[in-house]
Amino acid sequence: MAEVPRSSKPHSSEVKSHKRERGSSSSSGSSGSDCEGSDSSEVSAASSEQRKKKHHKDKKKSKKSKDYSRKRATGVQYVVQRYKQVLSAFNKRKNMSEAFRQLGIDRNTIANTASIAELHLANKDMIPLVGQFRQGEETLVSYAQRCTMVIDSDPDLARKIDHMKANGELLPISGKRSRLMHGHLPPMGCAADTILIG
């Protein structure tokens, strides 16, 4: 009986060589993917740096513009700027409560000092009649009442302010007025000591 030549050995060697080729190609592929991974990590690092720089620039920009909304007003300028912020928000939203909510300002805070801003925006020439705000000696509310007295004493100025409110140039808001300003004066014959302010 003739022996059949065994072809299994060369076949197994071929399989081994194929495995080697695959292994080398996969290793080269993996090294290639490693390169790709390192490239992508470099790109992501660069993009994160750019984001940080951009964020830093945004922070700088935001620092430049003063925010008068969440700070206690310490002077007339703060009152006027804060009033302008609310006015701008009101003109955009057409709703007073939304404007106050957006800026985080209480309505009464603006209402109590509105006459200061109204006088400044309607007629700056009248400010000398009110006088300077004496910080430490008086409150902004008392200074606002002095501004209200000046506005009420000039009918033309009062009409101008009402007209500006109607046109959206001023807030449609009125501050507190003392009883004397509302016309609760006693009749001419009464004694002065009968006036009750409370």
Secondary structure, 3 states (H helix, E strand, C coil): CCCCCCCHHHHHHHHHHHHHHHHHHHHHHHHHHHHHHHHHHHHHHHHHHHHHHHHHHHHHHHHHCCCCCCCCCCCHHHHHHHHHHHHHHHHHHCCHHHHHHHHCCCHHHHHHHHHHHHHHHHCHHHHHHHCCCCECCECHHHHHHHHHHHHHHCHHHHHHHHHHHHCCCCCCCCCCCCCCCCCCCCCCCCCHHHCCCC
